[in-house]
């Protein structure tokens, strides 16, 4: 399975508890903690790719997501974010909460987190 460790030593990117997988907030940063992309589309894609890796590290997929939280610094970019988000989710849509965030780590535009359930497959 892929690595679940964060570049920072005090948390994991994903953690299983029984049939649930809890994801840390995932932003558009690489393993050196450098921001990836400058547009909302580029950053959204980087976040969703990070989510895919974090889920896979615990044996889960996007189909297992039951809830997703999205933090956007500019809610006017919601529709542009949603285009990228939809590319990753297919037909099964998790519950979702969308928040307007004042400032995010390193000035990023978006961050995502979620909970997956791997039971009853």
C-alpha positions, 0 to 999 in steps of 0.5 A: 500500500502507498505511504500514509505518512505526512511530510510533517511528523505529527500526523498521518494523511489517512488513518483507519478505524475499523471500517472507516478511513479518516483523511487529514486535510489535503492541500495542493502541496508536494512531498516537500510542502511546496504549493502545486499549481496556481489556478483553482483547477490545478490546485483542485486536481492536486488535492483530488489526486492526494485524496486518491493516494491517501484513500488507496493507502488504507485500501479505500477508493473514491467509491467508499467516500461517505462525506467530503469537506471542501475549504475554498478561499474564494467561494466564487471559484466553487463552480470551477472547483466542482468541474474537477471534483466531478471528474474524480467521483463518478456516479456515486456522490458522497455527502459534502460540506463546502466552507468559505475559508479566509486563509489556508496554509501557504496561501493555497486556494483549496483543501479537502478532507473526508471520511470513507467507509470500507465495510459492506462492499 
